[in-house]
Structure formats: C-alpha cells, structure tokens
Amino acid sequence: MNRGSVQTWILAFVIALLPFDAMAQGFANRPEVAQFVEQMTSRHGFSRAELLTLFTRARPQPGVIKAMTAPAESAPRRSWQNYRAQFVNPARIDAGVRFYERHIAALERAAKEFGVPESVIVAIIGVETVYGRNLGSYRVVDALSTLAFDYPPRSEYFRGELEHFLLHARQEGIDVISARGSYAGAIGIPQFMPSSYRAFAVDYDGDGKRDLAGSVEDALGSVANYLKAHGWRRDQPTAVAARVEGDYYKQLLSAGIKPSVRAGDLEKLGIYDNPPGVGTVIRITANAVVTSRSERSELEMGKTTMLGDSGEVEKSISAQITDMRVTTSDDMYDNS
C-alpha cells in the first residue's frame, strides 16, 4: 500500500469514527472553526453569533471526503482520448444542439463581446452540468465546511473558498443554508467555485443579480468572461497541426491531460510546425487557457464538445482539440 493509499484510508477511518452527536452538533464547537469565525468577524464585519449559529447547522459530510480521497490508482490513466470518450455521445450531442438553439441570441452576444466562440461556451456548460441539468446535491456550506475543517491536505484552500462563499452570499443576498452545489462546493450551471463566482460572474440578463444557478444567460456570459480573463485570444485557433520527429512526443501523449510543456520548448522535443502532407501529425493547443486546478470549476480547453459553424455539434470533441495539450502561458489562476 503506497503513502497516498494510507492517507486515504486514515481519513476515511477517522470520518467513520466520528460520533453521531459530534456530527449532529455541526462544526461550531471546534477550535479551528472558532478561529475562522474570529477572522470573518475582524476582516469582514460578520456577526459572531450568526456565524456560530450557521456552523451549528452545517453538517460534516463523509461522502465529500470519500469523493475527494478516491484513490487515483483505481481509475484508468487519464488521457485525452479516454476523457473524450466519456463526454462525446449522442445524448450529450443532441442536448447540446437544442441548448444552442434555445440560447443562440445570448451566445452570439457573449461571443461578440468576449471573443469566445459560442461552441466553446456551450461545450463547457455541457461538460460541467449537462447544460444545467445537474447542479449538485450537497449544501455548499456543508461541502466547503467539511473540506475546510476535515480535509487537512487542502484545508487552507477550502477555508479560502468558504470565506468567499460567505462573502458571496452576503453580497448577492443568498440563503447560505439552502445553496446547493458539487461535493467540492462548485456552484451553478457552469460550476464556479466561490472565488471564481465573485471574480468572474456577470449579470448578463440585466436583472441586477449574478445568478449562475437560475439564469442561463448569466452562466453563458460568465463562462465567456472567465475565459477572456484567463487569456482567451479572439479569432485564434484552438489547436494547430504539428510535425514530430522521434518518439518523445509519445511520452507527452501518455502523460495525462494536464498541460505541462511550454510552446517555446516544443522544438527541443522534436515537435515542429507542420508543412501540409509532411510527417506524422499530432495536434497541440494554440489558444491556451490556464484555469483553476480545484475539483472544480474545470473550464479547460481540452474538455469541450464543439459546435460546428453550421450549428450542428460535431461527432468528436473537435478535430482541432488536441491529442496532446501544451500550455502557452503561465498559470494565471491557481486554485490549488
């Protein structure tokens, strides 16, 4: 058993041993929660009594820890080809076409304003929540509190997201207890983490609210705004053909879906611009968008099911997105 497996087992065992009365009392009696409450009070002017009441009502969620600690070795090696197969199927393609047709006006407006193609916006919504059908079943405050206080490997990050969530709820007038999301605390149709929600969500339907759970227009505009803020380049291709020499590129193809090589280093690895009809051809990302590494509002280039220019969803994720992914910019938004 490797170290990661041991840590996973210990975390699951500890959660299983939590007494029922401790879970029933929520988080309020814990020293680390009291410290968090003091920080929220001093930094942001929250009521100490209201926060303590909130953390009395919030409940630890063992299922959240289980989802976060699922052993990586239990899953097949993540490759673009395997990932693509999970998301390209007739049901998702047909649903994407219908979604596109219903919201074409807002999509065209977002594409014009932010420079992100309608196809990419639709694709992200399709991957994240199947076009808004699955927004998550966990209370966001439960999920984030569990990860902030019961998941040491990333507690600092999730305490920051819990802070953002409470600020977001106060700013937008949201009921903290009733808000639902993913096991990682991602919210709404595009599954934004609270920090991304606060930074990049836009009111795109003009009703005075940024409502990513209830407004498709807000979700579409927010996805486009997020991508533009993270370096999307208007009218640039998502990927370009490349010629390879030698076998090193095979190591990159099998290295998983996370971008790992800068464009400027490709020639050193035997990967060159491809003259038509010459050599072995692979595709690499050209319009790179580096995004959050949380669990996650995963707005990643390589996860899009593209719409064709005619409005019909292509039968593959895209001929232009990539059997090998590289990054062409620094990690501008690190949510890890």
KAQUIPE-V187063 format. One line per field, one symbol per residue. ss: DSSP state (H for helix, E for strand, - for the rest). psi: psi as a letter, one per 20 degrees, with the letter a starting at -180 (. if undefined). burial: + if it has 24 or more other ideal C-beta (glycine too) atoms within 12 Angstrom, else -. Layout:
ss->???
psi->???
burial->???
This chain:
ss->--HHHHHHHHHHHHHHH--HHHHH------HHHHHHHHHHHHHH---HHHHHHHHHH----HHHHHHH---HHH-----HHHHHHHH--HHHHHHHHHHHHH-HHHHHHHHHHH---HHHHHHHHHHHH--------EEHHHHHHHHHHH-HHHHHHHHHHHHHHHHHHHHH-------EE-----E----E-HHHHHHH---------------HHHHHHHHHHHHHH---------EEEEEE---HHHHHH--------EHHH-HHH-EEE------EEEEEE---------------HHH---E-----E----------E--E---------
psi->prgghgggggghggghipqhhghhibihjqghhhggghghghhjkqpgghghggihhqpqnhhggghhjpphiiqqporhgggghhioqhghgghhgggghhkhghghgggggijpqhgggggghgggjlkjhniqiqpghgghgghhijmhhkhgghhghgghghgghghikqohhipqarijjqpahjlpqhhhghhiqqnijkjjqnnihiohgggghhgggggghjjpopjqqhqqqqpqpajhhhhhhjjaippipqhiighhjkprqoqpjprpprpqphmpopaqkakqmmnqgjkpoqprhiippqjrhqiiqpippqqjrrninoj.
burial->-------+--++--+--+-------+++----+--++--+-----+----++-++--++++++++-+++---------+++-++--++---++-+++-++--+--+++-++--+-+++++++++++++++++--++-++++++++++++++--++-+++++++++++++--+-+-+--++++++++++++++++++++++++-++----++++-++++++++++++++++++----++++++++----+--++---+++++-+--+--+-++---------+++++++++++-++++++++++++++-----++-+++-+++++++++----+-+-
